[in-house]
Amino acid sequence: MLSGGKTSGAQTLVLEKRDEMNLPPRILELRKKIQSQEYLDNAIQRIAQVISNHLIDDPDELKFRD
């Protein structure tokens, strides 16, 4: 859960630790994976590749729309 706090006039978000017993196994698995820099780098690379392929296949997507 997110909660707000105030410090020096700026708002700060705080993640409260939740009981992991109530979370689905898939969420727990993904939490572990995103701790790995290699996993994040590969995920970003895959996302960039999909976007690049999409833009190459449909170059009109690069045009500004009114």
C-alpha positions in Angstrom: 0.0 0.0 0.0 1.2 3.5 -0.8 0.9 6.2 1.8 1.9 9.8 1.6 4.1 11.7 3.9 5.4 15.3 4.0 9.0 16.2 4.3 10.2 19.8 3.6 7.1 20.6 1.7 7.6 17.8 -0.8 5.4 14.7 -0.8 7.1 11.3 -0.3 5.6 8.0 -1.2 6.2 5.1 1.2 5.7 1.5 0.3 4.4 -0.4 3.3 5.4 -4.0 3.6 2.5 -6.3 3.0 2.0 -9.8 4.2 3.5 -11.9 1.4 1.2 -14.8 2.4 -1.7 -13.1 0.7 0.1 -12.5 -2.6 -0.2 -14.8 -5.6 2.9 -17.0 -6.3 3.4 -15.3 -9.7 3.7 -11.9 -8.0 6.3 -13.3 -5.6 8.2 -14.8 -8.5 8.3 -11.5 -10.4 9.4 -9.6 -7.3 12.4 -11.9 -7.1 13.2 -11.5 -10.8 13.1 -7.7 -10.9 15.9 -7.6 -8.3 18.3 -8.9 -11.0 19.9 -6.2 -13.1 20.5 -8.8 -15.8 16.8 -9.7 -15.9 15.8 -6.0 -16.1 18.3 -5.3 -18.9 17.0 -8.3 -20.9 13.4 -7.2 -20.3 14.2 -3.6 -21.5 16.0 -5.0 -24.6 13.0 -7.2 -25.5 10.6 -4.3 -25.1 12.8 -2.1 -27.3 13.0 -4.9 -29.9 9.2 -5.3 -30.1 8.7 -1.5 -30.4 11.4 -1.3 -33.1 9.8 -4.1 -35.1 6.4 -2.5 -34.8 7.7 0.8 -36.0 9.5 -0.8 -38.9 6.4 -2.8 -39.9 4.2 0.3 -39.7 6.3 3.5 -40.3 3.1 5.6 -40.3 3.2 5.2 -36.5 6.1 7.6 -36.5 4.0 10.4 -37.9 2.5 13.0 -35.6 -1.3 12.9 -35.5 -3.5 16.0 -35.3 
